[in-house]
Amino acid sequence: MGSKDEIVFTVFKGSKSGDIVQSRTTHKPLTGDQVLVSITASGLCGTDLHYRQVDMVLGHEGIGTVTATGPGVTKLKKGDRVGWGYEHNSCGRCQQCLQGTETYCPERAMYGYADLDQGSFAYGAVWREAFLFKIPNGLTDEEAAPLMCGGATVFNALHMYGARPTDRVGIVGVGGLGHLAIQFAAKMGCETVVFSGTDSKKSEALSLGATEFHTTKDVKKLVLSSGLIDTLLVTTSASPDWSLYVPILSPGAKIFPLNVDEGDFKFPHMALLGGGITVQGSLVAPRHVHARMLTFAAQHGIKPMVNIFKMDREGIEKAMSRLDEGKMRYRGVLVAPKESKL
């Protein structure tokens, strides 16, 4: 904390060189429904790597404790455990906000585009109460952090677009998103079919709830044990070879490309028409779905597999290097030192 008239906290930023820079953010006194959060843990997401060379505070999977509240705060109180994800604010008036899909609000405030002086790679943050989520008792701070983006992303694809317990859900990739998608789909009652390059992650995938596992490297044709795929979640960093997957999709199947890719999305045109296939774009979850995700995860014991790092410049660089090298199994979590508490 700073003087009576200001709030000051340590933050960790990207830079043009890619080095992590420790800095400080000064915030005006709390107004309206603003909440000061003392950060305890932050997940590390692949998106953070994209912004490493940008002069902004990094991180968007934050967990912490409420330290102070503005005059308009009505629900949260000092000491509550809370978290936030990719979206920080929206207009609250447009059609998208009013129907509960504020992630598509034209005035949405998203990580990387707004509030660049704040992030979860920090010891503190100030956010609106309306965009903070209480953390269920069944989740530790380190377990909850990766759910704030990774968990919300895969749960939204399944929950928002009507995956049913009778569906066969295919998941391409067993990584930061994939290992969470397996758990959510399995706990929803779906048959969960996992596709991975090699069988090195087979035992983990099966232990997480997969009912079927297939390797794809050097494979020309996939042969499933039973039934076609109704919903396919692509969680790998690169788009798959669609010629492998088209033959195993059921008529009317939905494909969710959850990977971040700046290039064009390409898919066999006639297969799309002939199979009545839907390619569905999906962002992180709107708030009502996000809250359901946290409740569902706590009730069903859905927890990320994490690697822990200290939240300081050296720890952040070490974690980002491991993620960039593809050696993270499966989500990195930065833990703030106890002495950093606001």
C-alpha positions, 0 to 999 in steps of 0.5 A, spaced: 500 500 500 502 507 498 500 513 502 493 515 504 491 517 497 494 512 493 495 504 492 501 501 490 503 494 488 509 490 485 508 488 478 511 484 472 511 486 465 514 484 458 519 488 454 521 489 447 527 484 449 523 479 452 526 480 459 521 480 465 521 487 468 519 488 475 515 495 476 510 498 480 503 500 479 500 506 482 492 506 483 487 511 485 483 510 491 478 505 490 471 508 488 464 504 486 465 497 486 472 496 485 476 491 490 483 491 492 486 484 491 492 481 494 495 476 489 497 469 492 497 465 485 497 466 478 496 461 472 501 461 466 497 461 460 500 460 453 497 467 451 502 470 456 507 468 451 504 472 446 505 478 450 512 477 453 515 482 448 509 488 450 510 493 455 504 491 459 503 487 466 503 480 464 498 474 467 490 473 467 489 467 471 489 471 478 487 468 485 488 472 491 485 475 497 480 481 498 484 487 502 479 493 501 473 494 498 470 501 494 463 504 497 459 500 492 461 493 493 455 489 496 457 482 496 465 481 497 468 483 504 475 483 506 479 476 507 474 473 501 478 469 496 477 471 489 479 470 482 479 473 475 480 471 468 481 474 461 475 479 461 475 485 466 469 489 464 464 490 459 459 496 458 453 492 461 448 495 457 448 492 450 445 486 447 451 481 449 451 484 456 444 483 457 443 476 455 449 474 458 454 473 453 458 479 455 465 476 452 462 479 446 461 486 448 463 491 443 466 495 449 469 489 453 476 490 457 480 484 455 487 482 457 492 485 452 487 490 450 485 494 456 488 495 463 495 494 461 498 497 468 495 491 471 495 483 471 496 477 475 503 477 475 503 482 480 502 482 488 496 486 487 490 488 483 484 493 483 478 490 479 470 491 479 467 486 484 462 484 478 468 481 474 471 477 480 469 470 482 469 467 489 473 461 490 470 455 492 473 452 499 474 445 495 480 448 491 486 451 493 489 458 490 494 454 486 489 449 483 484 455 482 489 459 478 489 455 472 481 454 471 480 462 471 482 461 463 484 454 461 478 451 465 473 457 463 475 456 456 474 448 455 468 448 460 465 454 456 465 450 449 462 444 452 457 447 457 455 453 453 454 449 446 450 444 449 454 438 450 450 432 453 452 426 457 450 421 451 455 425 447 462 422 445 467 428 446 474 428 442 479 432 445 486 433 440 492 434 445 493 432 452 496 439 455 494 445 459 487 445 456 487 438 454 488 435 460 482 439 463 478 438 458 478 431 459 476 431 466 470 436 465 468 432 459 468 425 463 465 428 469 459 431 465 458 423 463 461 424 456 465 418 453 471 422 452 476 420 446 483 423 446 488 424 441 495 425 442 501 425 437 504 419 441 502 414 447 507 418 452 501 421 455 496 415 455 496 413 462 495 420 464 489 421 460 486 415 462 487 416 469 484 423 468 477 420 465 479 418 458 475 412 455 479 411 449 486 413 447 489 414 440 496 416 437 496 420 431 503 420 429 504 417 422 497 414 422 493 415 416 487 412 418 483 413 425 479 407 427 475 408 434 473 402 438 465 404 438 461 410 435 463 417 432 465 423 435 459 428 436 464 434 439 471 435 438 475 440 442 482 442 439 487 444 444 493 443 441 498 449 439 497 447 431 491 445 427 490 438 426 491 434 419 483 434 418 483 428 413 484 424 419 478 427 423 473 428 418 472 420 417 470 419 425 466 425 426 458 424 426 453 428 422 452 434 425 458 434 429 461 440 432 468 442 432 471 447 437 478 450 435 481 452 442 488 453 439 490 460 438 493 461 431 493 468 427 493 464 420 487 462 416 482 456 419 482 451 413 477 445 413 475 441 407 469 444 404 465 438 402 466 435 408 463 441 412 457 441 407 456 434 406 456 432 414 453 438 416 459 440 421 459 446 425 466 449 426 464 453 433 468 459 435 468 460 443 472 465 447 473 464 455 466 463 459 461 469 460 461 470 468 455 466 469 458 460 466 465 461 469 461 461 476 458 454 474 465 452 472 468 453 479 462 450 482 462 444 478 470 443 478 470 443 486 464 438 486 467 433 482 474 434 484 477 437 477 484 439 478 489 441 474 496 438 474 501 444 476 508 446 476 510 451 482 514 457 481 516 463 485 512 469 483 519 474 482 522 475 475 527 469 475 521 465 477 517 468 471 522 467 466 523 460 468 516 458 468 515 461 461 521 458 458 519 451 460 512 453 457 515 455 451 519 449 450 513 444 451 516 441 458 510 444 462 506 438 465 501 441 465 500 448 467 505 453 471 503 456 477 506 462 480 506 463 487 507 470 491 511 470 497 508 471 503 512 478 505 508 481 498 501 481 502 498 487 501 
